[in-house]
Amino acid sequence: MTSARGGSITASSKADRQRFVLASASPRRIELLAQIGIAPHAVVPADIDESPRKGESPRAYVARMAAEKAAAVAAVEPGVVLAADTTVVAGRRILGKPVDAAEAAGFLRLLSGRRHRVMTAVTVMAGGRARHRLVDTVVRLRQLSDAEIAAYVAGGDWRGKAGGYGIQGPAGAFVAWMQGSFSAVVGLPLSETSVLLSACGITPATAKE
Ligand SMILES: Cc1cn([C@H]2C[C@H](O)[C@@H](COP(=O)(O)OP(=O)(O)OP(=O)(O)O)O2)c(=O)[nH]c1=O
């Protein structure tokens, strides 16, 4: 048995620990990692049930999602595995990725002119140990007209994005104010992620092919 915290580590387990696997289908997460000079050796999306449990709080939900994605991929892939989950929270309501244009428009009507939270949880698994971070950002969209919502939804940028908008795209024009981490809203908090990864030996220098 080898220890993830030191002790005698065989050459092969050391090589496994250096292999970096991104457990995500999100193109944003690959781009954000590239921004800090980290390229995964493999990208293996996790296929898990993303339904919230009855009575589950948004924080508990987003943390569970990241942990389950990471665990699902770590069960089949060696190395350091990173997964994340981003969820928009309006009051106690969890807004995931809209299923269609009508739902996206409904989310934007709900978010228009009010503050909401964007929670991103990150889990990094290495050597059987999971490390977690949760970053909570507050965003306020300005009051949106029906015509603005219709035009944005028709453009399709809402697809695959929690809450039905992407702060990094045309919907950036809707953001009146935010407090927290921009990269977390886009899908991965870069400060927390770089600290977690470097604790597992993944740095810009080691994560190159
Ligand atoms: C709020 C917001 C979310 N998003 C995106 C980030 C995530 O990709 C997505 C939320 O869905 P997630 O379930 O977090 O991620 P995903 O399904 O895209 O990928 P995977 O689970 O395989 O990692 O919303 C933006 O790109 N910009 C934003 O402003």
PDBQT file of the ligand as one rigid body, heavy atoms in Angstrom, charges set to zero:
ROOT
HETATM    1  C1  LIG A 301     -23.724  31.087 -14.654  1.00  0.00    +0.000 C 
HETATM    2  C2  LIG A 301     -22.844  30.562 -15.758  1.00  0.00    +0.000 A 
HETATM    3  C3  LIG A 301     -22.692  29.206 -15.984  1.00  0.00    +0.000 A 
HETATM    4  N1  LIG A 301     -21.901  28.751 -17.008  1.00  0.00    +0.000 N 
HETATM    5  C4  LIG A 301     -21.762  27.306 -17.281  1.00  0.00    +0.000 C 
HETATM    6  C5  LIG A 301     -20.589  26.637 -16.563  1.00  0.00    +0.000 C 
HETATM    7  C6  LIG A 301     -20.974  25.164 -16.643  1.00  0.00    +0.000 C 
HETATM    8  O1  LIG A 301     -20.428  24.608 -17.847  1.00  0.00    +0.000 OA
HETATM    9  C7  LIG A 301     -22.480  25.189 -16.725  1.00  0.00    +0.000 C 
HETATM   10  C8  LIG A 301     -23.144  24.580 -15.507  1.00  0.00    +0.000 C 
HETATM   11  O2  LIG A 301     -23.236  23.203 -15.665  1.00  0.00    +0.000 OA
HETATM   12  P1  LIG A 301     -22.402  22.131 -14.859  1.00  0.00    +0.000 P 
HETATM   13  O3  LIG A 301     -23.319  20.991 -14.541  1.00  0.00    +0.000 OA
HETATM   14  O4  LIG A 301     -21.661  22.782 -13.741  1.00  0.00    +0.000 OA
HETATM   15  O5  LIG A 301     -21.304  21.651 -15.904  1.00  0.00    +0.000 OA
HETATM   16  P2  LIG A 301     -21.457  21.009 -17.342  1.00  0.00    +0.000 P 
HETATM   17  O6  LIG A 301     -22.686  20.169 -17.430  1.00  0.00    +0.000 OA
HETATM   18  O7  LIG A 301     -21.304  22.110 -18.383  1.00  0.00    +0.000 OA
HETATM   19  O8  LIG A 301     -20.157  20.109 -17.426  1.00  0.00    +0.000 OA
HETATM   20  P3  LIG A 301     -19.692  18.903 -16.437  1.00  0.00    +0.000 P 
HETATM   21  O9  LIG A 301     -20.793  18.591 -15.473  1.00  0.00    +0.000 OA
HETATM   22  O10 LIG A 301     -19.391  17.744 -17.343  1.00  0.00    +0.000 OA
HETATM   23  O11 LIG A 301     -18.457  19.440 -15.773  1.00  0.00    +0.000 OA
HETATM   24  O12 LIG A 301     -22.882  26.574 -16.838  1.00  0.00    +0.000 OA
HETATM   25  C9  LIG A 301     -21.205  29.638 -17.811  1.00  0.00    +0.000 A 
HETATM   26  O13 LIG A 301     -20.484  29.228 -18.737  1.00  0.00    +0.000 OA
HETATM   27  N2  LIG A 301     -21.323  30.983 -17.575  1.00  0.00    +0.000 N 
HETATM   28  C10 LIG A 301     -22.115  31.509 -16.585  1.00  0.00    +0.000 A 
HETATM   29  O14 LIG A 301     -22.179  32.741 -16.415  1.00  0.00    +0.000 OA
ENDROOT
TORSDOF 0
